C-alpha cells in the first residue's frame, strides 16, 4: 500500500501490471504460489530460451507483476530485486534454497528442475519431445519480494 499523506492507503496493484505464472496450472503452481505467499520462495529460475521463444525481454530490477494461481486468480504483487543469466551448471546453493521448495543441495534443485523441464508439460509447450538441459544451458535467475498480497 502506498500512502498519500492523508491517511488513505491505495493499493499498489494496477490493471497494467503483467501476469507472473509459476509453472503450469496445477499442483506444482499451487505449491509455488503457497511458498511465495508464505515468504519462503524469493527466487525462481527460467530458461533463457523461453524468453527468446516468446520474444520477451528479461525482467528488470524494480519491475512488478501480479502472481496468479492455478485458478487464474491474482494472489500477490511481486517486485523483481535481482536478475542474472548463468549457466545451469553455475546455479548456487543460495539461489536453490531461496526457491522455497526445500532444496538442501544444488543437486536436489537440479533434479527437481530437470524433472520439470524434461516433463511432458514443458516439452509439449516447447514443441520438442526430446528437449534436455545440460550444464551450459543459459538460465535466468530472478529474485523478488512480495509487495502486496491480494
SEROKOL-578530 format. One line per field, with one value per residue (C-alpha): residue in one letter; residue number from 1; x, y, z. Coordinates in Angstrom, 3 decimals, m for minus. Layout:
BEGIN
lumtor	c(A  ...)
drenba	c(NUM  ...)
px	c(X  ...)
py	c(Y  ...)
pz	c(Z  ...)
***
This chain:
BEGIN
lumtor	c(X  X  X  X  X  X  X  X  X  X  X  X  X  X  X  X  X  X  X  X  X  X  X  X  X  X  X  X  X  X  X  X  X  X  X  X  X  X  X  X  X  X  X  X  X  X  X  X  X  X  X  X  X  X  X  X  X  X  X  X  X  X  X  X  X  X  X  X  X  X  X  X  X  X  X  X  X  X  X  X  X  X  X  X  X  X  X  X  X  X  X  X  X  X  X  X  X  X  X  X  X  X  X  X  X  X  X  X  X  X  X  X  X  X  X  X  X  X  X  X  X  X  X  X  X  X  X  X  X  X  X  X  X  X  X  X  X  X  X  X  X  X  X  X  X  X  X  X  X  X)
drenba	c(1  2  3  4  5  6  7  8  9  10  11  12  13  14  15  16  17  18  19  20  21  22  23  24  25  26  27  28  29  30  31  32  33  34  35  36  37  38  39  40  41  42  43  44  45  46  47  48  49  50  51  52  53  54  55  56  57  58  59  60  61  62  63  64  65  66  67  68  69  70  71  72  73  74  75  76  77  78  79  80  81  82  83  84  85  86  87  88  89  90  91  92  93  94  95  96  97  98  99  100  101  102  103  104  105  106  107  108  109  110  111  112  113  114  115  116  117  118  119  120  121  122  123  124  125  126  127  128  129  130  131  132  133  134  135  136  137  138  139  140  141  142  143  144  145  146  147  148  149  150)
px	c(0.000  1.181  0.290  m0.518  m0.203  m3.971  m4.208  m5.684  m3.673  m4.175  m3.203  m0.079  m1.848  m2.632  m4.505  m1.407  0.844  1.893  0.935  3.521  2.847  4.902  4.993  1.857  m1.549  m1.900  m0.340  3.169  1.912  m0.234  2.781  4.974  2.329  1.841  5.601  5.566  2.707  4.458  7.623  9.804  10.061  12.054  13.755  12.830  14.551  13.593  15.460  16.754  15.317  11.799  12.222  13.720  10.946  8.239  10.102  10.010  12.718  14.320  12.811  14.467  15.033  12.041  9.563  6.316  3.918  0.747  1.171  m1.759  m2.719  m3.945  m7.491  m6.108  m6.845  m4.445  m2.860  0.074  2.140  5.864  8.765  11.961  15.006  17.643  18.150  21.144  21.819  24.115  24.977  22.671  25.794  26.645  23.450  24.464  23.062  21.686  19.541  18.407  17.402  15.627  13.329  11.437  10.922  13.044  16.186  19.203  21.681  22.216  21.978  18.474  17.481  18.801  16.993  13.692  14.078  15.162  12.041  10.008  11.958  12.063  8.398  5.502  4.031  7.228  8.311  4.782  4.725  8.151  7.124  10.212  9.573  13.320  14.393  17.037  19.064  22.788  25.364  25.794  22.058  21.565  19.261  17.619  17.767  15.326  14.941  11.772  9.823  6.106  4.921  1.218  m0.951  m4.264)
py	c(0.000  3.475  6.429  9.897  11.762  11.893  8.560  6.925  3.945  2.937  m0.496  m0.788  m3.075  m1.845  m3.368  m2.584  m4.978  m8.098  m11.551  m13.802  m17.525  m20.088  m23.371  m24.651  m24.610  m27.498  m28.851  m27.506  m23.972  m24.161  m25.300  m22.496  m19.814  m21.000  m20.692  m17.157  m16.169  m17.779  m15.796  m18.872  m18.528  m15.429  m16.679  m18.546  m19.986  m19.957  m20.822  m18.026  m19.822  m19.284  m15.506  m15.743  m18.065  m15.685  m12.535  m11.289  m9.102  m10.193  m8.748  m5.662  m4.764  m2.839  m4.393  m5.546  m8.289  m9.930  m13.564  m15.778  m19.153  m22.228  m20.831  m17.701  m15.578  m12.757  m13.539  m11.146  m8.407  m9.122  m6.812  m8.032  m7.412  m9.163  m10.811  m12.692  m15.118  m18.015  m21.439  m24.022  m25.682  m22.493  m22.148  m21.681  m23.139  m19.796  m19.476  m23.101  m22.678  m19.388  m21.111  m22.240  m25.819  m27.403  m27.999  m28.663  m29.104  m27.861  m31.477  m31.810  m28.445  m29.547  m32.909  m31.192  m28.672  m31.282  m33.263  m30.158  m29.216  m32.803  m33.386  m33.616  m30.187  m28.262  m30.358  m30.110  m26.319  m26.136  m28.473  m30.634  m34.064  m34.750  m31.463  m31.752  m29.279  m29.512  m27.599  m24.945  m24.214  m20.483  m19.980  m16.780  m16.464  m13.955  m12.694  m10.972  m9.783  m9.661  m6.042  m6.791  m9.789  m9.683)
pz	c(0.000  m0.765  1.431  0.147  3.460  4.103  5.867  2.769  1.608  m2.001  m3.275  m5.407  m7.869  m11.333  m14.252  m16.318  m14.389  m16.295  m15.035  m13.430  m13.649  m11.757  m13.717  m15.434  m13.697  m11.281  m8.103  m8.768  m9.395  m6.268  m4.224  m5.590  m5.066  m1.475  m0.911  m2.365  m0.059  2.920  2.162  1.687  m2.104  m3.052  m6.206  m9.353  m12.397  m16.054  m19.198  m21.411  m24.433  m23.063  m23.203  m26.689  m27.904  m26.688  m27.771  m24.167  m22.646  m19.388  m16.254  m14.818  m11.194  m9.901  m12.330  m10.757  m11.754  m10.498  m9.440  m10.427  m9.030  m10.892  m10.990  m12.678  m9.601  m8.720  m5.335  m4.930  m6.486  m6.633  m7.407  m9.059  m6.871  m8.987  m12.369  m13.699  m16.510  m15.669  m16.988  m15.440  m14.082  m12.151  m10.102  m6.472  m3.261  m2.014  m5.122  m4.875  m1.214  m1.874  m4.371  m1.263  m2.349  0.386  m1.648  0.568  m2.278  m5.799  m6.989  m5.495  m7.027  m10.407  m10.271  m9.450  m12.246  m14.783  m13.922  m14.828  m17.987  m19.207  m18.368  m20.812  m19.970  m20.672  m23.650  m25.073  m24.644  m26.261  m29.068  m28.603  m27.042  m26.830  m25.188  m22.466  m20.455  m19.758  m17.715  m20.421  m20.823  m20.045  m17.066  m15.861  m12.078  m10.640  m7.117  m5.977  m2.990  m2.305  m2.157  m1.762  m1.027  m2.863)
***
